Amino acid sequence: MTAKKVQVTSIQLTPQTRDRLYRLKFRRTYDEFLRELCELYEKTQAD
């Protein structure tokens, strides 16, 4: 069985922003947290 390779990118953050994100994301991955954040933003823009 071949494992599916996930493509990822990197983003540049200041240490202060990274630390704030870390405190907000709880036990999710950064990817899950940022997807949720994007969905919430898109939802508020649609209203």
C-alpha positions in Angstrom: 0.0 0.0 0.0 1.4 3.4 -1.0 1.0 6.3 1.4 -0.6 9.4 0.0 1.9 12.3 -0.1 0.5 15.5 1.2 1.7 18.7 -0.4 2.5 21.5 2.1 3.9 25.0 1.9 5.5 27.3 4.4 4.6 30.7 5.6 6.7 33.3 7.3 5.6 34.5 10.7 7.2 36.5 13.4 7.9 34.6 16.6 5.2 36.7 18.3 2.5 35.8 15.8 3.6 32.1 15.9 3.3 32.1 19.7 -0.2 33.8 19.6 -1.4 31.2 17.0 0.0 28.4 19.2 -2.0 29.6 22.2 -5.2 29.8 20.1 -5.0 26.5 18.3 -5.3 24.2 21.3 -4.7 20.6 20.3 -5.4 21.0 16.6 -2.7 21.1 13.9 -1.9 24.5 12.5 -3.5 23.3 9.2 -6.8 22.4 10.9 -6.8 25.6 12.9 -6.1 27.8 9.9 -8.8 26.0 7.8 -11.3 26.6 10.5 -10.3 30.3 10.7 -10.7 30.7 7.0 -14.1 29.0 7.1 -15.3 31.4 9.9 -14.0 34.4 8.0 -15.7 33.3 4.8 -19.0 32.7 6.7 -18.9 36.2 8.3 -18.3 37.8 4.9 -21.2 35.9 3.3 -23.6 37.3 6.0 
